[in-house]
Amino acid sequence: DWASNKQNEPGKQRDVNKNRRRRSSTEILAEDTNVKKPRVDNTADGLTCKRNSYMTDKQLMQLAEKLGNNWQIIAISCLNIKYQDVLKIKKENEIVTMQIFTMLQTWKNKELNNATPSNLIKQLSEADIAYDARIILEGFCCEEKNDE
């Protein structure tokens, strides 16, 4: 008989946590990965974005098509891209859309794990970007990551 005689005495409550074992870190991790919780980032605009939803080349090209001809100002003042890099981008690409795309690629490569739509929205919040570009960017924030 493994049960203690004292646990059945009247007036004493049994400690239900006494014989519980601690969960290992792998059990906790497995439990956390099985539960699907939406992960969100809040931006300054109050817009919520899925965390770890990195900007894809397709998204960068769609944004480049709408961003506008003042991309050099945006690159230097908002995205902290060096003037020398802007000159190099202009020299290597004749088409303005490709210049903007290359500028956004430079930003993405510099940001690494922070190259998310929410971070780009935050960095461009002070910029004078086209209304269509802002709408597209906010749309990236809300969509699922389907392709690279």
N, C-alpha and C positions, 0 to 999 in steps of 0.2 A: 504494500500500500504506500504509494508515493505522496499522497496528500497529507498535509499536516493536520493533526487533530485540532490545533488551535483555530483553524480557519472556520470550523463549524460551530465555534462557541457563540452563544447568543450575545448580542450587543457589539460584536466586532464585525466590521465590514471587510470584505475581501479586497485586496489591492489588485485590480485587474491589470495594471501596468507592470506589476512585479516581474512576471515571467516573459514579457515581450523582449524580443531581441532587436537590436538596432539594425536599420536597413543599411546595406553597403552603398557606396557611392554609385556603383553600377546599377543597382536596383533603383535608386532615386533617378538616375539619368534615364533609364529605360522607361520609368513612369512618366517623366517629363516629356519624353519624345513621343509617347503614345497619346498624350493629350494635345489636341490641336487647338492652340490658343492663337488668336490673331496677334501678331506683333506689329506695333505701330510706332511711328516716329511723329512727333508733332512739330510742325514748322511754325515760323513766326506768324504766318497768315492764319493759323488755326486749322490748316489743312492736314489731314492725317495720311500718312504714307506707310506702305508696308516696309518694314525694316529689311535690310539686305537685298533690296530690289535695286540692283545696280543698273545703270544706264547701258543699254545695248547700242550697237552700231546703228541698227535700224532706227532707234529712237533719236540718236544724235543726228542722223541724216534728216529725219522728219523735222526736227527742231531747226537744223541749219537752213532748211528751205524757207522757214518763216521768220528767222531771227532779224534780218535786216542788215543794211549796209554799214551800220555803226558798230560792227562787231569788234573793231580794233579797240574802241573805247571800253566796251564791255570786257574784253580780254584783259586789258591792263588795269582798269579801275575796280572791276568786280571779281574777276577770276584770278587775279594776281599772276598773270602771265607776263613775262618780261618783254620789253619793247623789242629786243633783238629777236626773240622768238616770233613775234608778230611779223617783223620784216622778213624773216626766213619763210614763214607760212605764205605770205603774199608772193614771194619770189618763186616758191615751188609750185604754186597753184594759180592758174590763170582764171579759173571760174570761181566767182565769189562764193557760191554755195559750198564748193570744195574747200575754200579758205576757211569758212565758218566751221565746216565739219572737222577739219584738221585742228582748228583752235579748240573745239570741244573735245577732240581726242586728246590733245595736250593736257587739257584740264582733267579729263578722266584718268590719264596716266599719272598725273601729279597727285590726285586725290586718293587713288587706290581704293581702300575700303569705304571711303566717304563719297564715292562717285554715284550718289543716289539722286533720284528726282527731288526729294525733299531738301537735300543739301544744295542742289543747283538752284532751286526756287529761293532758298534763303540767301544765297550769294547774289542772285539777280534781283532781289527785292528792291534795291535802290536804283536799278538800271531802268533806262527808258527803252523797254523792248516792246515790239509790236504786240497788239492785243492777241492776235492769232497764235503767236509764239507762246505767250503766257497760258493760253487755254490748252494748247498741246502739252506743255510741260506739266500743268496741273492734272491733265488726263493721264500722263505717265505715272503720276503718283498714285492713282486709283486703280490702274489696271494690273492684272496678274502678269508675272514674268513668264512669257511663253517661249521666246526664242532669243538667241544671242545674235 
